[in-house]
Amino acid sequence: MTVLAVGLQVYEITQSTLAVGLVGGIALVPMIVAGLWGGVLADVFDRRRVLITSATVTWAATAGLLILSAADVAVRASGGRVEVWPFYALTTVITVAGTVSGSAHMAVTPRILPPELVSRAAALSGIGAGVQLTLGPALGGVLVATVGFPITFGVDLVLFAFGFLGIFMLPRIAPEGEPRRASIRTLLDGLAFLKQAPNIRAGFVIDLIAMTFGRPYALLPAVGAVAIGGGPVTVGILTAAFAVGTFTTSLLSGPVAHVHRYGVAIGRSVMVYGACIAGFGAVLAVTLLQGGAAPAFTDVNPVALVAAAVLLVGAGASDEVSAIFRSTMLMTAVPDEMLGRMQGVFVVVVAGGPRLGDLWVGVLATSLALWFPPLAGGLLIVALVAVLLRLQPGFRGYDASDPRP
């Protein structure tokens, strides 16, 4: 809900898709550093303590967004607007803390479950993410349109507080192996391990391709304003549509326990993802050639909205299939003493790819056309993943019954 609200507020202040893309782009370098270092922290300290600390920082930064948004309301009443850079700063803090939290969170799962349940846990995480990403954007779009930005951030603050319960209920989870210090050497040891893990590397590269060239979210404020119409409500619907695909796939993911060729499953699902994103771009191209629409929801183009939502449901479903197998491969093939650092790299890829994608979308949509980034990006995904599978026979033949990094 906060991610959607920040994007909408930045667009309202600047009327620029590039400015929305910069919300993620500016946080990219700090997020990379936080992911790598967060993995080191998860391999050195009690992982429960790392989770509590990072969650506290995230909550405080979200409170800062509420204060800033309330200030914008006051300033706007007198004919002005607040500066946009504090939104970038606070979003960067949230990104950094969330990246550290993600490194520790994923390293906890294989410690509290037997190996045969890890793939089910990955699917269950998809259900949780699907609920969050379905209800959050949908509720965020409605709240922004009806009660404004400050109350939207306030609701998220209250809901976020309940998230601490899950963390506090965890036991102490100290890393296995020899005691280590949080140092550059520890980080470099983790990166050296990655050089010897071709299957893990290939999974990272495929995800980076998908998220860099197939990330449509920075487009959505403009889509709701000038293409499909409907304003914030349309933005919420389209954002939630992706999560509906994620959630539905997770609910129907029982057969993942019987799939062993993870490399093939990952590659094919990401190619389907690229096709769905390209289709979304084609819908935008056709709609804009017909003249676009107005921001009022009464002027929405219903055919375009339904088509775009269906394609994003498909994108969310295929992305979740890939995510289940990529995360399971990582949690079962990497030894525990390296798991935090590999999860740190994983979080950097998962979080960094979308921020590169935001920049890709912002620059090309501003300089060429709103529909061009998803259409061209989706086709690129299909082509690049096909080439990678061809060049990586070891990844293509990965067998879950004999997990090797």
N, C-alpha and C positions, 0 to 999 in steps of 0.2 A: 504494500500500500504506500509506503514512504517513497520507494523508488519511482512509482508512477506519479505520485504527487509532486516530487521534486522536478521531474521532467516536464510536467504540465506547468508548474510555476515558472520555471526558467523560460519555457516557450511563451508564456503570457507576458513576461517582462521584456523579452528580447524579440519575439516573433521570428526566431531563427532556429531552423533544424540543426545547423552547425553548432549553435550554442547548446542545444540539447545533447548532441553527440559528445561535446566536451565535458559533460557531467561525468561520463565514464572515462573519456580520454585523459583528462587531467590526473585522474586517480591511478593511471596505469603503472607508472614507474614506482610510486610508493607501494602499490599493491604487490608488485613483483618482489620488492625487497621484503615486505611483510610476509608473503607466502613462503619464501625461502627461509627467512629467519624464524617464522612461526613453526615450520617443520623441525628446525633445530630445537626450539623450545619444547616441542612435543616429545622429542627423543632424549631430553635432558631432565625436565621437571615433571612433576605430577600432572597428568593431562587434565584431570578435573580442575586443578587450580588455574591452569591456562585458560580453560573454558570460562570459568567464573570471571576472571579478570577481563578477558576480551568482551564478554557480554556486558559487563558494567560500563566499559568505555562506549560501546555501541549505544546503550540506552542514554547515556549522557549526551552524546552527539545528536541523537534524535530529539532530545529535549531542546537542544540548541536550534534545531530546525523549526520547532514550534515557536520559540521566542522570535526568531528572525521573520517567520511568516506573519506573526502578529504585528511586528514592527512595520512590515510592508503594508498591512492594512491601514495602520495609522498614518504612514507617510503618504499613501495613495489618496487618503481623504483630503490631504492638503495639496494635491496635484502633483506629487512626486512619486518616485519608486525607489526601493532600496537597491543597493548594488548587487550584482549577481554573483560576484566572487565569493561571498561567504557561503552561498549554497554549494559552490564547488569545494570549498575548504571542509565543510562539515560532512559532505558526502564522501570526501576522501578519507576522513577519519573513520567513518562508518565502514568504508571499504577495507581499510587497513585492519581494523579490529575484526571484521567478519572473516577476512582471509586467515588471520592467525587462528581464529576459532575453528574454521573449516579444517585446517591442518590437524588440530588436536582431535576434533570430533570424529573424523574418519579413521584416525588411528586407534580410537577406542573400540570400534565395532568388533574387529577380529579378536580382541582380548576378552570380550564378555560373551562370545558365541562360539560354538564348535564350527569347524570349517564347512561342514555340509549345510549350515544355515546362513552362511554369509551372503549368498546370492539372494536368498529370501529377504534378508535384512536390507540389501540394496534396493529391492523392489518395494519394501515397506517404507524406506526413506523416500522413494518416489511418490508413494501415496501421500505422505506428509507434505512433501514439496508441492504436490498437485493441489492439495487442499489450500495451502498457503497462497499459491500463485493463482488459484481460481477465485477464492473469496477476496484476497487482498486487492488485486487490481479492480475487480468488479465493484467492490465496496468503495475503493478509493475514487473511482470515476464518479460514482453517484454522490459521495460525500463532497468532493470538490465542486461538483455542479450545483449542489443544494445548500450546503452549509459553509463552504469555503475551506481554504487551506489550513488555517490554524487548528480548527476542530479535527480535521483529518489527521494531522500529526498527533494531536492529543489522544485520539482513539488508539492510534498505533502505540503510543507510549504505555497506555493502560494494558493493552493486550501483550506487549513485549514483557511486561513485568512477570506474567505467568510463565514465560519461558525459563525463568530462573529455577522453577521448581524441578524441571527435569535434570538440570545440571547438579543441583544440590543433592538429589537422590542417588547420584552415582557414587560408587566406592572410590577410594584412592587408587589411581592407576599409574604406578611408576613404570617407566620404560624397562624392558628386559635388557640383559647383557651387562657389560662392564659400565661402571659409572662414567659419565662424560661431562665435559664442560661446554657451556654455550660459547663457542668460539668459531672463528673463521675456518679453522682446521676441521672442525666437526661438519661444517657446511660443505667444505670441499670434499670430504670423505663421501658425503651423500651424493654429490654430483659425479664423483668418480665411479660410484656404484651404478649410476644411471648409464654410464658409457658401456657397461657390461650387461645391460638389460634391453636388448633390441625390441622385445615384444612390448614392454612398457613404453619405450620411446615411440614406437609406431602408434600406440594408442593415443599418446599425447599429441602427436602430429595430426592425426585424423580429427581429433576434437578441435585443435587449433584451426584447422581448415574450415570446419563446419561453423564455428563461432565467429571467425573473422569475416567470412563471406556470406553468412546466412543469418545475420542478426538484425531483425527488422524493427526493434522496439523504438529506436530514436526517430523513426519515421512516423510513428503512430500519432503524435500530436498534430502533425501536418496532414496526415491522412484524414483525421477527424475534422480538421478545419477546412481543407480545400479539395479533398478528393472524394471520399465516400460521404462525408458529412456526419453530423451527430455530435461533434465536439468531444468533451471528456467522457460522455457515456459510450460513444463508439470506441474510444481508446481503451476504456475498461473492458468492453466486450471482447475486443480483439486480443488484448493481453490475456484475459481469462481463457480465451479459446485455446491458446497454446497449452495452458495448464490443464484444461479439460482433457486434452490428448494425453498429457503426462499421467494424470490421475487415472484415467480409464485403462491405459496400458498397464499401470502398476496393479490395478485391481484384477486384471486378467493375466497376470504374469506367472501363474503357477507353473506353466511348462518350462520356465527358465531353468529349473532344476534338472531337466532332461537334455538340455543343450550343452554340448561340450566343445564345439568348434567356435570359440569366442571371436577369433579374428574375422571369420566369414560373417558372423552375425553383426559385428560392429560395422564392417565395411558396407554391407548391404543396407543396413538401417540408415547409415549416414547418407548414402546415395538417395534413398527415398526422401530423407530430410531435404536434401538439395533440390530435388524435383518439386517438393511442396513449396519451398521458398521461391523458386523460379515461377511457379504458378501464381503465387501471391503477387509478385511483381507484374505478371501479365494482367491480372485483374486490375491493378492500379493503372497500368498503361491504357487499357480499354476505357476505364472510367474517366480518366483525365481527358482522353481524346473526345469523349462525349460531352465534355464541359465541366466535369467535377460537380461539387455540391456545396451547400451552405452549412455553417457550423450548427445551426439549430437542428435538433433531433427530428423535428417534423419534416425537414428537407432531406433526410438521409436517403441514400440510394439503397433500397432494401436488397436488390439482387446482388450488388457488389458486396454489401456487408455480409450476406450469407455465404457467398463464394469465398470471400477472404477468410471468414471465420472457419469454414470447413477446411481450407488449406492449412490454416494455422493449427487446427486440431490434429491434422495429419502430421505436421511438423513436430508438434509436441509429442505425439505417440512414437514416432520413429526416433526422436532424440532420446526418449526414455529407454527404449530398447538398447540403444548404444550405451547409455549411461549405466544401466544395470550391469552389462557385461564388462565395460571398462573398469568400473569401480570394483567388481568382484575379482577380476584379473589382478588388479593392484593389491587388494587386501589378502589374496591367497598366495600370490607368487613372490611377494617381497617379505623378507624376514623382519620380525618385530623391531629389531634394533635399528633398522633403516626405514621403518614404515612411516614415522613422523616426517622425515625429510622427503621421502617420495610423495607423501600426501601433500607436503608443502608445495612441491613442484606441480602436483596434480591440481591443487587449488589455484596456483598461478595460471596454469593453462585454462582451467575452467572459468576463472574470473577475468584473466587477461584477454582471452580470445574475444569475449563480448565487448570489451572496451576498445580493442582494435576494430571490431565490427562497428561500434558506434562511430568511430572516426571515419571508417570506410563509407558508411551511410551518410554521415554529415557532410563530408567533402563532396561526394559524387552527387548526392541529391541537390546540393546547393549549386554546384557548377554545371550539372547536366540536366537531370530530371528526377522527379520523386520516385518514379518506377524503376529507374535504371539499376540502382544498387541491388535490390533483391533479385531482379531478373538475371542480371549478369552474374551475381554472386552465386545463385543457386546452380546455374549451369557450370560454373567453375568448380563447385563442390563435387558434382557428379564426375567431372572429368579428372580432377586431381586425385580423388579417392580411388577411382578405377586404376589409375597409373600406380598409386602406392601399393595397392593389393597385388598388382602384377610384379612389382619390383621387390616385394617382401614376402617370399614364400614361407619363411618361418612364422611370421605373424598370421598368414593365411591358414597355416596348418596347426595353429595353437590348439592344444587339447587340454581341457580343464581337468581331466583325470590325472594329468602329469604337469601341474602348473610350473612354468619356468619363466623367470622375468626376461 
